[in-house]
Amino acid sequence: MINKLKSNKQFSNLVIYGIGQGFSLITPFLVVPYILVLCGEDGYGKTVTGMAISFFLIVVIDYGIDIIGVKEVSVNRDNKEKLEKIVSTAYSARFLLLCLVLAVAAILFVTVPYFYQERKLYFLCLPILIGQFINPTWVYQGIENYNWIAFLNIFSKLIYVGGVFIFIKVSGDYIYANLWWGIGTITANCIAFVYLRTKYAISPKNTSIHEIKDYLKANFSLFFSQLFVSAQLYLPVMLLSFIAGPTIAGKYGIIDKIIGIFKTYITLFFSYVYPRVCYLIEENIKVGMHFWKRYNGANYIAIALGMVLIFYLAEPIVKYFGVDDITEISGYLRVSLLLPLVLAISIPLKQLVLGFGFQKFYVKLTMALVIFNIIIMIPLLHFFGIYGVLVSLIVTEGLTAVLYSFAVSKQLSEKAV
């Protein structure tokens, strides 16, 4: 049995992918307590806000590449010429977007008073955007080369962790935390990108202005919907920081890092399974659905067990981060555990929605639900603080899962007929 598993390529890929992602998941438990002890909840809250803004801007640079790009690479993995065209066009278009985002961000950081007060922090976040532009993970996902994905995660996080522990020594050094995230991603992604170029001819010469325009036009609706998704993910931290101050944002940031391990894991599991789901559904829908049920079913059981464990260990976990408000933050943590449970349903359904080619439905539904989330989040934040933010996220994600399931069920019924 063991030898059979070892010889199974899908199992081997999962193990390699899991090792790389596992390193990413434990990184917050190494870095966050250290930053909290030296810089306090206020300094950590500012760091979290800078990271949230950076991750929001990353969506503009990615331009839906983690969904459409992965699918296009996966489907055309055996056509080298077409694959080189896809990758060259995507990188050329995203370079233009990177330049635009850096210019706009720089202007905002020196003209808007809120940003100007912490302009050093925000300018030192910009390398994160550059590193994400270089990031070739989406190509490696499409061709299912998980060795390089594991390398990217481990090497970039080693640089990040090392930089934080070596260079952050006093409370004011919180401004350098995100810089080291950026340095780590730039270094690792450059190595992986150079290797990719030894295998494929990736160059602006392999595309044209017309193809870049077509790329930007074709993916705009998906990018726009992803912008809304990003707002839903990072708006809570930004709103808490703007309205309640960095200390409250820091408390939320602790909760977000803990459940973020599972949120990140679910998203990364999506990235692992999604190319294979797209490929199998394209070949044989029954085989694709069997694969989807097997992997996502086992994944949900693992996540549910993890949530039960964290519920009972909430106070010791919060205490590990070295904060004083253990009872308060533990209460937030227990409520937040509902979110990964709902995400573990909605995100697998999202695989099918996109795998069946329902991009327009996905875009419209995503925008509508994010608007709904923002509408209920602001008053709930005002009256209930962090609890209100958590409830708004759980309700919205639950509604997402229900609506996804309707669309998928309808498609499966039509296929059966």
Secondary structure by P-SEA (a helix, b strand, c coil): caaaaaacaaaaaaaaaaaaaaaaaacccccaaaaaaaccaaaaaaaaaaaaaaaaaaaaaaccccaaaaaaaaaacccaaaaaaaaaaaaaaaaaaaaaaaaaaaaaaacccccccaaaaaaaaaaaaaaaaacaaaaaaaaccaaaaaaaaaaaaaaaaaaaaccccccccccaaaaaaaaaaaaaaaaaaaaaaaccccccccccaaaaaaaaaaaaaaaaaaaaaaaaacaaaaaaaacccaaaaaaaaaaaaaaaaaaaaaaaaaaaaaaaaaaaaaccaaaaaaaaaaaaaaaaaaaaaaaaaaaaaaaaaaaaacccaaaaaaaaaaaaaaaaaaaacaaaaaaaaaaacaaaaaaaaaaaaaaaaaaaaaaaaaccaaaaaaaaaaaaaaaaaaaaaaaaaaaaaaaac
